[in-house]
Amino acid sequence: MAKVELKQPIVQEISEQIKDAQSVVLVDHRGLTVAQDTELRKQLREAGVSYKVYKNTMMRFAFKGTDFESLDCHLEGPSAMAVSTEDATAPARVLAKFAKTAPALELKGGVVEGTYFDAAGINQIALVPSRDELLSKFLGSIQSPITNLARVLNQIAEKGGASECAAAAPAEEAATEEAPAEA
């Protein structure tokens, strides 16, 4: 079998992974202990991120002609690829957080939603909350005024203020209906 035939399935595998990817982040994983690497893989898996080490030449072939071709300049030395198809900021968030406890992990660069970022840019992307966090903050800000209104209305009802207003309204209506009849 020729070498090209052996390499084609690997290039195809990488191409399949990045086809629907929202983000791809490359890291240099040299110096990580087995325990650290196992923990990193666990955290990435929990965040819905696939993580795998590939040969640079295989990634180069798979990236050619895609948004991820800009990562070509980082394909030197050992490279691992973290890919997310659901949460664009997840790979950057998990990797940057892990790199704080394991300095041997070096962020190289990445492409998030079609835009290339160097290592410093990936660290900035890592500060962006996840989509779920942003949605919960948004819903919390919407619910806050409604909750406050409900609380105020409940306090008025408890004090009996609503019953006084309700009792006064029918009495006024009755007085206005009787007035024209007398005239």
Buried (B, 14 or more C-beta within 10 A) or exposed (E): EEEEEEBEEBBEEBBEBBEEBBBBBBBBBEEBEEEBBEBBBEBBEEBEBBBEEBBBEBBBBBBEEBBBBBBEEBBEEEBBBBBBBBBBBBBBBBBBEBBEEBEEBBBBBBBBEEEBBBBEBBBEBBEBEBEEEEEEEEEEEEEEEEEEEEEEEEEBEEEEEEEEEEEEEEEEEEEEEEEEEEE
